[in-house]
């Protein structure tokens, strides 16, 4: 099933991008994700990172304390990013190539403005299937 090549990141991204400090606990990250109804947070700093709900689950499943583990210990860094005008089929290819499920979105100034996820791709594919 192909993704409509007229759909861009800007059409589906979550915006604004939510962030958390690298020094915050994994527990704080989980609470922030729940509060905002999202599955990832950008971690700004000298090395930009991303923490996802999978990172939270992996931390707990490994027997580590979510309150005593810093986001910096579980985040993925550095991160790949995309621009808002990129077509979603290209995003799907990037996610497959890099084995990732979330990509921060930058504007033409290089500022982070949103987040796109594999869930967005699944929803696009479902909409395409239903529309046929």
C-alpha positions as a Python dict, from the first residue, in 0.01 Angstrom:
ca = {
    (1, 'X'): (0, 0, 0),
    (2, 'X'): (152, 331, -109),
    (3, 'X'): (124, 660, 72),
    (4, 'X'): (-24, 949, -126),
    (5, 'X'): (283, 1140, -245),
    (6, 'X'): (107, 1474, -204),
    (7, 'X'): (92, 1436, 175),
    (8, 'X'): (378, 1615, 351),
    (9, 'X'): (514, 1609, 703),
    (10, 'X'): (346, 1943, 773),
    (11, 'X'): (7, 1784, 702),
    (12, 'X'): (41, 1525, 979),
    (13, 'X'): (307, 1636, 1229),
    (14, 'X'): (236, 1702, 1595),
    (15, 'X'): (316, 2063, 1672),
    (16, 'X'): (459, 2230, 1869),
    (17, 'X'): (736, 1989, 1955),
    (18, 'X'): (746, 1901, 2324),
    (19, 'X'): (1082, 1890, 2500),
    (20, 'X'): (1237, 1765, 2822),
    (21, 'X'): (1573, 1820, 2988),
    (22, 'X'): (1840, 1550, 2960),
    (23, 'X'): (1867, 1571, 3340),
    (24, 'X'): (1499, 1491, 3394),
    (25, 'X'): (1407, 1144, 3512),
    (26, 'X'): (1251, 881, 3289),
    (27, 'X'): (949, 903, 3519),
    (28, 'X'): (917, 1276, 3444),
    (29, 'X'): (941, 1199, 3072),
    (30, 'X'): (661, 943, 3103),
    (31, 'X'): (441, 1195, 3284),
    (32, 'X'): (511, 1463, 3021),
    (33, 'X'): (423, 1224, 2738),
    (34, 'X'): (100, 1126, 2908),
    (35, 'X'): (10, 1489, 2982),
    (36, 'X'): (57, 1587, 2617),
    (37, 'X'): (-88, 1266, 2469),
    (38, 'X'): (232, 1189, 2277),
    (39, 'X'): (491, 911, 2259),
    (40, 'X'): (815, 1106, 2227),
    (41, 'X'): (996, 1413, 2355),
    (42, 'X'): (1284, 1605, 2204),
    (43, 'X'): (1583, 1646, 2436),
    (44, 'X'): (1760, 1974, 2354),
    (45, 'X'): (2122, 2035, 2441),
    (46, 'X'): (2471, 2013, 2301),
    (47, 'X'): (2374, 1677, 2154),
    (48, 'X'): (2007, 1679, 2049),
    (49, 'X'): (1829, 1360, 2148),
    (50, 'X'): (1489, 1198, 2157),
    (51, 'X'): (1324, 987, 2426),
    (52, 'X'): (1024, 769, 2342),
    (53, 'X'): (763, 569, 2528),
    (54, 'X'): (956, 258, 2419),
    (55, 'X'): (1262, 392, 2604),
    (56, 'X'): (1046, 432, 2915),
    (57, 'X'): (914, 76, 2889),
    (58, 'X'): (1260, -66, 2821),
    (59, 'X'): (1395, 110, 3132),
    (60, 'X'): (1128, -37, 3357),
    (61, 'X'): (1141, -381, 3192),
    (62, 'X'): (1517, -392, 3254),
    (63, 'X'): (1450, -342, 3625),
    (64, 'X'): (1583, 13, 3643),
    (65, 'X'): (1412, 279, 3849),
    (66, 'X'): (1228, 529, 3630),
    (67, 'X'): (1269, 792, 3901),
    (68, 'X'): (1644, 735, 3938),
    (69, 'X'): (1732, 703, 3569),
    (70, 'X'): (1803, 1022, 3374),
    (71, 'X'): (1661, 1078, 3028),
    (72, 'X'): (2020, 1123, 2905),
    (73, 'X'): (2088, 757, 2991),
    (74, 'X'): (1811, 620, 2767),
    (75, 'X'): (1761, 876, 2491),
    (76, 'X'): (1869, 824, 2132),
    (77, 'X'): (2129, 1075, 2018),
    (78, 'X'): (2212, 1219, 1779),
    (79, 'X'): (1876, 1233, 1602),
    (80, 'X'): (1783, 1235, 1238),
    (81, 'X'): (1536, 1508, 1143),
    (82, 'X'): (1317, 1605, 849),
    (83, 'X'): (1174, 1925, 705),
    (84, 'X'): (804, 2004, 705),
    (85, 'X'): (783, 1997, 324),
    (86, 'X'): (914, 1640, 291),
    (87, 'X'): (667, 1389, 149),
    (88, 'X'): (548, 1121, 389),
    (89, 'X'): (656, 832, 164),
    (90, 'X'): (1014, 960, 204),
    (91, 'X'): (966, 975, 582),
    (92, 'X'): (850, 612, 581),
    (93, 'X'): (1164, 514, 390),
    (94, 'X'): (1386, 703, 638),
    (95, 'X'): (1221, 536, 936),
    (96, 'X'): (1272, 195, 778),
    (97, 'X'): (1635, 269, 688),
    (98, 'X'): (1727, 398, 1034),
    (99, 'X'): (1499, 166, 1234),
    (100, 'X'): (1326, 454, 1411),
    (101, 'X'): (965, 548, 1482),
    (102, 'X'): (987, 924, 1546),
    (103, 'X'): (1152, 1210, 1359),
    (104, 'X'): (1176, 1570, 1477),
    (105, 'X'): (1066, 1827, 1219),
    (106, 'X'): (1267, 2141, 1140),
    (107, 'X'): (1158, 2456, 961),
    (108, 'X'): (1364, 2633, 693),
    (109, 'X'): (1556, 2816, 971),
    (110, 'X'): (1661, 2487, 1131),
    (111, 'X'): (1433, 2532, 1434),
    (112, 'X'): (1244, 2229, 1565),
    (113, 'X'): (872, 2279, 1501),
    (114, 'X'): (710, 1938, 1537),
    (115, 'X'): (736, 1561, 1547),
    (116, 'X'): (625, 1295, 1299),
    (117, 'X'): (585, 929, 1392),
    (118, 'X'): (527, 587, 1245),
    (119, 'X'): (175, 610, 1388),
    (120, 'X'): (115, 902, 1151),
    (121, 'X'): (221, 676, 863),
    (122, 'X'): (-7, 393, 979),
    (123, 'X'): (-300, 635, 1001),
    (124, 'X'): (-229, 763, 649),
    (125, 'X'): (-222, 409, 516),
    (126, 'X'): (-546, 324, 696),
    (127, 'X'): (-712, 637, 555),
    (128, 'X'): (-595, 541, 205),
    (129, 'X'): (-731, 189, 246),
    (130, 'X'): (-1067, 311, 377),
    (131, 'X'): (-1090, 569, 97),
    (132, 'X'): (-1061, 304, -176),
}
